[in-house]
Amino acid sequence: MNALQELPVWVETLTAVLLVLSGLFALTGAMGLLRMKDFFQRMHPPALASTLGAWCVALASIIYFSALKQGPVLHAWLIPILLAITVPVTTLLLARTGLFRKRMAGDDDVPPEVSEGRHEGK
C-alpha cells in the first residue's frame, strides 16, 4: 500500500470534524473547570468532556484507519471502552474524598453519613 494513498474527501472531512469536535469538548471541560466555584461542581465538566472527546478521537481514528487499510480497524474502541469503565469509578472516589474532607472540616452543608442501620434497610 502506498504511503501517499489518497483517501476520499468525506473520510478526511469527517475525521477533521470529529477531531475539531473533540478539541471543543476539551475546551468546554476546561472552561467548566475554571468557572465552577465548588469542588463537586468542578468534577463533572472535565469528566464528561474528556469522555466525549475521547469518543470523538476514537471514532475519527477508526474511520480514518479503516479507510486507509480498506478494512475494519476496531482496536481503537479499546480506549473509549476503558474510559467508560474507569472515569465513573474515579469520579466516585473523588466525590467520596471530597465529602470526607468536608465532614472532617466540620462543614454543615454536607449530607450526613449513612449509618449502619439505615444501610442494612432497618
Residue pairs with C-beta under 8 A, 6 or more apart in sequence:
1 68
1 69
5 68
7 64
7 67
7 68
8 67
11 63
11 64
11 67
12 64
14 60
14 63
15 60
15 63
15 64
18 56
18 57
18 59
18 60
18 63
19 56
19 57
19 60
21 53
21 56
22 52
22 53
22 54
22 56
22 57
22 60
23 53
25 49
25 50
25 52
25 53
25 56
26 49
26 50
26 53
28 45
28 49
29 45
29 46
29 47
29 48
29 49
29 50
29 53
30 46
30 49
31 45
32 42
32 44
32 45
32 46
32 49
33 42
33 45
33 46
36 42
36 45
39 98
40 95
40 98
43 91
43 94
43 95
43 98
44 91
47 87
47 90
47 91
50 83
50 87
51 80
51 83
51 84
51 87
54 79
54 80
54 83
55 80
57 79
58 76
58 77
58 79
58 80
61 73
61 76
62 73
62 74
62 76
62 77
65 73
65 76
66 72
66 73
99 110
99 111
102 109
102 110
103 110
103 113
